[in-house]
């Protein structure tokens, strides 16, 4: 398992009965989590929640705020700072489990001895972008949602990362990759965190099981001769680590060598056990 266990400002307090109880610095949130099919371990803890997201039987849901809360606040991870705010879709703007991948990519970038060029597809609010830029890379951040890109820019500034280290692109990921191939551009590291289903700014339909392999195959063409890594994240139920392993082996390792590792990503739970949070596939290039 890839376990994100170096947080100080974030903690999973307990899980169970389809929910998770989390501490985001000094604010405790209660949110749905379909993976937590076991009973709660510490029932009394759940009364400490400052806000509780209730799912609706008609889809979506809403927050119940049990005390006056700020619209947004900051959390820190190893010198990186991020704005957190509860959204109408239960999310907070940050996936803490991804810290284990931030650490992996950052170490490869620092040890490369050069200004690595990194491409972050489906970049969301920029957790990985900020981490890679802080490690010394120049990051091209691509997301179809303008609001998410603006949020990512706020996180970059909050973390004190130089604005010249990032480039922001609001566009469909597949179209951007195709254009970069035509231009002959390359990157030393590529990561992607694609949704199960979505629409691009021009109404383009994205369906993961149809689109992921061709996208990974195309991204392999964008890797530089001395590429450091490629990372695929997936939160889609049924897309097992072995699937990610196969895709990276067939599209990258087969032609470039290096090594592939794929596993579940998990968060430690203070009350006991771990919380599964999807899967990641990692390709790492041969040492130069």
N, C-alpha and C positions, 0 to 999 in steps of 0.2 A: 504493500500500500504506500502511496505518496501521502504523508501526513503533515498537515500544516500546524505545527505545534510550537511556533515561536512567537505567537501573539501575546501582547500585554494588554492592549486596549480592547480586545475582543475575546469572548469566551462563550462556548456553548455550555450552559449551566445544566440543562437536562433535556431529554427528548422522550417522546412516547405518545401513543394514541393519535398518531398523525400530526404531531406538532413538535416544534423546537422552541426552547426558551434561551434567549441570547442576551449577553451583556455587551453593549456597544459603548465602551468607556464607562460612563456612569448612568446609562439609560438601558433599561431592560425591556426587550421586545418579545412578544409571543406570536409566532407565525406558523402557518401550516407547513408540514413537510411529509409528503406521502411515503417516504422511505421509513419513517419511524413507526413501524407497525407493532412495536412492543409496548408494554405498559410504562407509564411514567415511573421513575425511580424515586423522586423526591416531590411528592404532590404539594407539599406546603410551599415549596419555592415558587410555584406558579402564581401565587397570589401577589408576588412582588412585581409582576409585570406592569410597566408604565404605560404600555400600549399593546393592544391585542387586535390582530387582523382576523376578521371573521369572513370566511368564504360564504358566498351566496349560492343558493341552489340554482339560480338562474345564470350563474357564471360571474366571475369577478368577485368582488367583495368590498369591504370597507374597514377602516381602522376605528377602534374604540380607544380613545385617549383617556386614561384614568387620572392624569394630572396635566397641568400646563407644561408643554414641551416646546423647545425651540424648533423652528422650521427646519433647521439643519445644524449639525454640529460636526466636529472633526474627530477622527481617530488616527492613530499613528502606528506605523509598522517599520521598525528599524530605520527611522529617520524619514520615511515617506509619510505624507499626510494626505488624508482624503476627506471630502465632505460626505456625510451620511445624511440622508433624508428619507423618511418613509414615503413611498409612492402609492398611488392608487391600485397598483398591481402587486402589492405585498412586498416588492423589492425595496432595497435601501440604497441602491447605487453602487454596491460593492459586494464582491463574492470573496469572503475572507479565505476560503480554502485555496484560492489561487496563489496565495503567498508562497506555497511550496514550489510553484512553478516560477514565480518571480525570483526566488533565491537561486534556482537552477540556472535560469537564463542569465541572471546578473553575474554569477560566477564565471560562466563561459565568456561573457563579454569582457569582464575585467581581465581575465587571463589571456585574452586574445592578443593583447599588445597593440591593438589598432582601433581606429574609430569605426566600429562595426555599424553597418547599415541594417536596420531591422524594419520589417513590415508587419504591422499588427492589423489583421483583418477582423471585422466585426468588433472593433476596439472598445465599444461600450463607453464607460466613463473613465477609461484610461489607466486602470491599475497597473497593467503590464507595461503600458507605454511609459508611465512615469518611472517605474522600476528600471526598465531597460535604459532610459535616458539618464537616470541618475548613475547607472553603472558605467556610462561613457558612450553609449550608442547614439546614433541619429535615428529617430523613429518616425516612420510614415504611418500615421494612424488613419484607418479607413472605417467609416461607419455610415450607414444610410440615413440615420436619424440625426438631424441637426442639433436637437436638444442634448443628445448624449455627447456629441462632439464638443459642444459648449461646456458641458459639465467636466469633460476630460481636460479642457483647457484651464478650468478653475482649479482642478487638482494639480496640474502641472505648476501653476503659479503658487499654490499653497505649499507645495513641496520645495519651492525654491529652485526648480529646474530651469535652466536657461531656455528662453523661448526659441532660440536658434537650433536647439537640439530636436525639435519636433516639427512635423509637417502634418496638417490636418486636411483630410479629404472627405467630403460628404458625397458618397457615391455607392452604388451597388458594387459589392466586393468582386464578383465575377467579371464585370465590365472593366473594373480598374486593373485586375490581373491581366486580362487579355490585352489591354492597351500597353501595359508595362512590358509584356513579352514582345509586342511589335516594336517598341522603342529600344529594345535591347538592354533594359535596365536589369540589375541584379541586386540581391540582398544577401547579407551574411547570416541572417536569421529571419525566419518567418513563423508567425504564430497565428492561430485562428480559433475563434470561439463561436462557431456558427449556431444559429437558432434551429429548432426543429422545423419551424415553419415561419415564414415572414414575407413581407413585401418590400421591395426597394422603392426609392423615391419616385420612379417612373411607373410604379405599379407592377414591377417584375415580381413573379411568384418564386419563392425559395422553398423547396421541400427537401429536407436533409438527405433522405435515403436516395433521392434521384441526383442530387447536386454535389454531394461531398466528394466522392471519388474523382470525378472530373476536375473539381477545383484543386484537390491535392495534387493531381497529376499535372495540372497547369502550373501550380506554385513550384513544383520541383524544377521547372524550367527557369524559374527566377532565382534559384540559388546560385551564389557566386562559386568560383572555383575552390575557394577556401572557406566554404560555408561552415558555420558553427552549429546551427540547429534548425529543426522544424518541430513545431509543437501543435498538436490538435487537441482541443478540449471538446468534450461532449457531455451534455446533461440529458440527452435523449434516452429514455428507457429502452433497453434492448440493444443499444449500441455498445457492446461489450469491449473491454480492453483488447481482446484478441482481434476484433475487427479493425481497430486503430493500428494495431501491430501489423496486421496483414497489409493495410493500405500503405503505410510508411515503408514497409519492406519492399513491396512491389514497385512503388513509384520513386523512392529515393535510395534506399540501401542497395537495391539491385544494381544500380548504375554508379553509385558513388562510394559504396562501402560504408564504413562507420558502424554505429550500433543503434539498435532500436529497443526501447523499453516502453511498456504500456501497463497501466495498473489503475485501480480505483484511487480516487482522491478522497481523503477523509479528514474530518475534524475531530479532535479529542473532545469527549464529553466529561465534564467535571463529575457528574453523578455516576459515571461509569460507561465504559464502552466507547465506540466511535460512531460518528454520523457519516454515512456514505454520501458523497456529493458529486457523483458523476465519474468520469474517467478521463485520463489523459494519455496520449501517445507521444513519445519523444524520440526524435532521431537526432543523434549527435555525430558530427563529422569527425573524421580522423584528425588527431593532433597534427598541427603544422609545425 
